[in-house]
Amino acid sequence: MTSPSRRPIRNIVIAGGGTAGWMTAAGLSRFLREQPTTVTLVESDEIGTIGVGEASLTLLAHFNHMLGIDEADFIRKTQATFKLGIQFNDWRHKGHSCFHPFGRYGQNIDLCEFHHHWLRLRAAGQGGSLDDYNLNTVLALGNRFSPPVKDLGSPLSGLAHAYHFDASLYARYLRDYAEARGITRVEGRIVEVHQQPESGFVTGLSLKDGQRIDGDLFIDCSGFRGLLIEETLKTGYVDWTGLLPCDRAVAVPSRRGDSPLTPYTRATAREAGWQWRIPLQHRTGNGYIYASGHISDDQAAQALLDTLDGEALADPRVIRFFTGRRAKAWNRNVVAIGLAAGFLEPLESTSIHLIQKGVVKLLQCLPDMDFAPSLADEFNRQTAFDYEDVRDFLVLHYKLTQREDTEFWRYNRHDTVSDSLRDRMELFAATGRLFINEHELFKTASWLAILTGFGIEPRGYDPMADALPFADVSHALIRMRTMIAQAAVQQPDHAAFIARHCAAH
């Protein structure tokens, strides 16, 4: 039987470096190493990178593992710390705090999810705080850390962690990784994009110094500009500023000083947006995401400087953005990854994750020279789902606020939401039930953390929870939170763990 003819991609060109460009290059270098494909990355030292995405989700550990990267080496060389979750301050109302942890709450009993048993006890005035059933939360709020263990009988087996890291150092780390595996970096500013007249496919890039870089497949990692996907191909943009109205960020690093090395990101609600605090080994990353219609750039910068817990190490830098996504992340022979594909504010540290998802999807959907339209359609469908999935979870934070103290919060609280988000909120409020699609990024524990942490108390719970004697369930939950408390107090301080195992040189 004759095998079908294949015309493999011979030359892949990545336009732009930074985190997106070098994550893409690293992924391609790892998984195309046996293919007759050359990969060239073009970037210019004249063009700065955004470089403020310094927190990740747990899946970055899987990406690094996929590349064969040693975790301790990564942490040392990117000045990283561990991240067990996100603390939200002043969101529900001023003075209120709640925690969104990675990792599960409690353990399911029979066919019923854990939180329904907890809701049953809560209805009877028992059960305690939901936080007591999550080891990530208990560890984080005690500034302790431990990696997970393989013993399924230990509470530590359910731990999950992400990282805080210096994004520019991570890009440098991946550049070294990719170049060692055959990726070619070309320094230069792109001044012209060449296209095939009939198809509109991109054929090459001309650089300021006169070089021309030709390719078959082009990856646009040029940031918000979208040099290939938008300026050249006019793909179009789906604007979500009506759902997430923040359109600016001001960022500044600060000295760590004597501040505890917290194993969590802090997101504090402010008058016209929210402020992030991300602790690294050598400094603290800070930023204020805000709506420019409610506060000026200078006012936002000053508000940020006034709330730092250490000396500022640079002048505040203002970043303008439009929330949304490209109408297509894959158009003709151009695939956009990172900011070129879209932007959602970093409230849940999803920017690096969306880059990672783009890289993995690219590897799964890598075309040949036929560029089957159905392949691009599937890539675009999955990308749209990923962005819309994250968008709804971010919108949830704003819709649950009880704040009415500024026009910004009044607007966000009463603005519209998508039908899917409204249905999920109403179902949980009525029954305590959460039905999560397997492809969604945020699973039951994440939705449970934000919905309950921001004040929704379900009126009911799964009747299956009533199948067991009340006393048995009460005793089981007491054992769960006791085991978690005992396990947490035995773990080392976060800073001490890093100093012992993976301190930066």
N, C-alpha and C positions, 0 to 999 in steps of 0.2 A: 504494500500500500504506500502510495507516494505521500510524504508529509507535506502539509501546506507550506508555501513559500513564505519566508519572513524577511522583512527588511528592517533590521534593528536600527534604533537610534545610534548614531555614531558620535555626535557632538552635542553636549549639553552645556549651555551657558547660563550662569547665574549672574544676574545684574544686581549688584549690591551686596555688602557684607553685613556687619553687625550680627546680632543674635540670629536673626532669621536666615541670613545668607550662609552663615557658618554651620548652623544646625542642619540646613539642607545639604551643604557640601559634605558634612560628616556622615550623614545618612547615606548619601549616594556613594561615598568612598568605601563605606563598610559593605554595602550590599551589591554594588556593581563591580567589585574587585575582580571577578572572573569574566566580566563582559568586555567586549571590544568597544568600549565607550569612553571617550575622553570628557572630563568635566573641567570647565574653566570658570573661575569666579572673577568678576571685574568689580573693583571697588576703588574709590578715590579717597586719599587721605585728606583732600580738601573738603570733603562732605562729612559733617559730623553725624553721629548716630543719636537716637533718642536716649538709649542707655539708662533708663530709670526703672526698667522692669526687673526688680531685684527679688521677687518672691515667686515661688512656684506652687504647683499642686503635686500630689504624691506621684503622679504618672511620670514626672521628670526622672525619678529614680529608675523607672522601667526603661525610659529612653536611654539613659546613660548605661544601664546594664545591657541593653540591646547592642550598644556600641562596644561593649567590653571594657567600659571605664571603671576603674577602681574608685569606690565611693570616698575613701579617705584621701586619696590623691586629688580628686575633684574638689573636696572641701578645702584642703590646704591651699590649692593653687587659685581658688576663686574667693578666698577669704570668707567662706560660707559658714553659716550656722544652721541648726536644725529648726524645722517649723512643724509644730503639732496642730496648728489651727489658726484661727483669726478671732481676736477679741473686738467686739463692737461696743463702743462707748457713746452714750448720749443719742442713740438712734431712736429708740422707742420714746424716750423723753429724757431731758437733761438729768444727769445723775444715775441713769440706768446703764447696766453693763450686762452683756451676754456673750457666750462663746460658741463659735462654730468649729467643732473639732473634726479632724480626720479620724477614721476608725469608727467602729460600731458602738451602739448603746446596748448594754446588757447582752442577754442571750435569748433567742426565741424559745418559747416553751410550747411543745406540741406543734400544731399547725398555725399557731397564732404569733404574730410578730410581737417582739418584746414590749414595744411602747403601748400596746393595747392593755397588757397586764398592768403596766404602770398607770395608765389612765384609769383603770378600774380601781386601783388602790387610792389614787388621787381623789376620785369621787367619794371615797369613804374617809378622806382626811389623812391618808397614810401615803407611804411611798417615797417621801422626801423629794429632793431636787433631782431632775433628770441629769444634771451635770455629774451627780455622784455615781452614775452608771457608765461613765465614759472615761477610760484610763487616760486618753490623750488630754482631756480637759483637766483632770485632777493633777496630772504631771505638769502641764503647762502653767497652770495658775500657781503651782509651787516652784516654778522655775527649775524643774527637774527634767531629765531626759534619759531614755534608754532605747536602744534599737529593739525591734521585735525578735522573739525567739521562736524556734521551730516546735517546741513542746506545746501541743494544742491544749494541754491541760493547764497551762499557765495563762494568767490574764495578759501577760506581755505578748502572747501570740497574736493578739488582735490589734496591736499598735500599728499605726501607719504614719509616715512622716514625709515631709517635703523639705524644701531648703529656702533660706535667704542667701543670696550670693551677689557678687559684683558682676553685673551683666557684661561689662566690657572685658573683664578678665575671663568670663566664660566664653565669649566670642574668641578671645585670643587662644584659650585652651583648645577649643574646637578647630581653630585654624591650624594649630600645630598638629592636631590629630589628623585632619583631612589632608594637609600637605604631605605628611609622612606616608599617606596611602595613595599618593599620586594626583591629588587635586592641584591644578595650576592656578595660581593667583596672578592677576594682571592688574597693576596699578594704573589708574587713569580715569579721567572724567569722560562720561559718555556724552557726545555732542550731537550724534545723529543716529537714528534707528532706520535701518533699511528693511523694505518689505517687498514681497513678491507681488507684482502689479495685479494679477488676476485673483489670487486667493486672499491676499492681505496678510499672509503668513510673514512673520519676522524672519529675515535671512541673515542679518548681521548688525553689529554695533560698531560705529566709528568713534574713536577716542580723540581727545584733544591733541595728543601728540602725533596723530596721523595713523595709528594702528587701526586695523579692522579685525574684529573678532566675529567669525561666522559660526553658525550653529544650526542644529535641527530643532531642538527643543530649548525654549528660553524660560527661565524661572525669574519672575519679577520679585526681588527683595529690596526694592528701592524706597520702601517706606510709604508714608502718606501720599507722596507725590504720584506713585503708580506710573512710573515712566513708560513702561511697556503696556500694561493692562489698561491704563486710562489715557495718558497723553497720546499714545500711539494708536491704540485700538478703540478708544472711545467706548469702553464697555458699559459705563453707567454705574450709578451708585444708589443703593437702597438706604435712604436716610431715616435714622431712628431717633433724631433729636427730640421728637415729640414724646417719646417714651422715656428717654434718658437725656435730660436737658443739659447736663454738664458738657461744656465744650472747651474748657481750658484746664491746664494743670501748671502749677509752679512747683519746681523741685529744687532741693538743696541738700547736700550731705552735711552732717554735723559730727563733731567729735563725740566719741562714746563716753568719755569721762568715767564717772563712778556708777553709771546706770547699770542695773542688772542686765545680763545677757539673756533676754527673754526668748524662750523657744516658741514664739508666736508673733504674728503680725498684729499691729494695732490699727484699727480704723475708727477714727473719732469724728462724729458728725459736727460740722461747723455751720455757721449762719447761712452760707450759700453753697454748701457742698460737704466734703469730708476730707479728713487729713489722714495720710498713712505714716506709719513709723515702722521701719524694717531694720532690725539690728544685725549688723555684720561683725566680723571679728575686728576689723580695723576702723570702722566708722558706723554711723547710723544713716540710713536713707530716709528722707522725709519728703512729703509732697502734699499739696492741697489741690484736689480736684474740685472745680467750681463752675458755676454758670455765669458767663460774662455779663448777662443781663441783670445780675443781682449783686455783683461786686466787681470793682475795677481790678486790673492786673496789679497795680501798685498796692491796693488795699489787701489783696490776697497774699502778695509777697510779704507784706508787713505782718499780717496775721500769722503766717507760717513762721516767720522769724521770731515772733513774740512767744511762740509755744514750743520752741525747740528745747530739748533737755541737755543740750551741749552746744559749744561754740560752733557757729556756721563755718564750714571749710571752703565755701565758694559763694559767689553771688547767686541769688535765686534765678532760675532759668524758666521762662514761660514757654509752654508748649500748647499750640492750638490744634484742635482735632475736630473731626465730624464723626459722631457715632453712627455706625451702620456697617454695611458690607458692599462689596462689588456685586453688581447684578449677576456676574459670572466670575468665579475665581479662575476658571480655565476658559480662555477664548482663543480660538485657532490653535497656534502652537505656543501659546504663552500661558504659564500657570503662575498665579500670584500667591505668595506665602507671606505671612506676617502682616505688617501694617498696610502693605499694598493690597491685601485681600479684604481688610476691614479693621475696624477698631471698636472695642468695647472697654469702657473704663475699668481700671484694674482693681475693682472692689473685691473680687474673689480670686485675684491673682491668675486670671485665665489667659493673659496675653501669650506667655511662653507656651501654655498648653495648646493654644490654637495654632501656634507655629508647629509644634510637635505633631498635632493631628494632620496638618497640611503635609508635612514631610512624609509621614507614614502612608497617608492616602496616595501621595505621589508615587511612592515605591510600589504600592499595591496596584495602581492604575497606570504604571509606566507604559506609554504607547510605543508602537513601532512607527515606521515612516508613513503608514497609512492613516494615522491619527483618526481612528474610528470615532465618529461623532457620539456614539452611544457611551463610549468610555468617558469622554468629557462631560456628557450629561449626568452620568452617575457621580462623577467627582463633584460637579456643581450641586447636585441634589444633597449629597452628604455634607458638603461645606455649608450650604444654606441651613441645614438642620442644626449643625454644630453651633453656628452663630445665633440662631433663633433660640436654641435651647439655653445657651448662656444668657442671652438677653433677658429672657423671662425670669431667670433666677435672680439677676441683678435688679430688675424692676421690682421684684418682690420686696426687697429691702426698703425701697422708698414707699411702697403702698401700705406697709404695715406700721409706719411711723404714726405716733400720736402727737407729734410736734405741730404746733400752730404758731410758733413764736416769730417766724419770719415768712415773708411772701414765698421764698423758695420752698419751704417745707409745706406750706399750705397748697401750693401748686402741685407738688409731687404727690402729696397724700390723696388729692382728689382728682388727679388726672386719670385718663383711661388706661386700661390694660388689655392685653390680648385675650381673646375668648378662652384659649387653653389655660392661661394662668388664672383667670377668674374662676373657671370651673374647678381647678385643682384647689384653690383657696376655699371655695364654698364647700367642696366635698370634705376637706379636712375639718373645717369648722363644724360641720354637721355630724360627721361619723368618725373622725380621727383616722380615716383611711388615706393612704397614699399609694397610687399605682404608678410605678416608674418604668418607663421604656428602657430596655436593656442597653440602648445606644446613648442614653442621656449621660451627661458628664456627672451631674450631681445626683447621688443616690438617696435612698430613704433617710439615712442619718443626717445628711446635709439639709434636706427640706425640713426634717423634724427640728433640727437645731434652730433654724431661722424662724419657722412658723411659731414654735412655742417660745423661743427666746424673745421674739418681738411681740408676743402677747396674745396669740390665738390659743384659746382654751377650748378644745373640742367639746361639743355638747353630748357626744356619745362615744362609744368605742365598739370594737368588733364583738358581737355576741359570743363568738367562740372563746373569748377570754373567761366567760362564766362557766365553762365546762369543767374547770378545776376548782376544788375547794378553796375558798378565800384564804384560809389559814396557810395552806400549802404554798400558794402564790406569794403571800406575805413573807413567809420564811425564806423562800427561794430568792426573793429580791433583797432581803436583808443580807443573805450570804453573798450575793453578787457585789453589792456596794462595799461590804466589809472586805472582801478579797481585793477589790480595786484599791481601796484606801491603804490596805496593808502592803500591796505591791508597790504603790506609788512612793510611800515613805522610805522604802528600801533602795530607791534609785538615786544616782548621784545628781548633783547640781549640774545644770546644763553647761555652764562655763567650765566646770571642772572636768566634765566628760570630754569636751573639745580639747582642753589643754592636755589631757592625758593621751588622747587617741588621734587627733587630727588638727592640731594647731598649725596655723599658717607660719611659714618660716619668715 
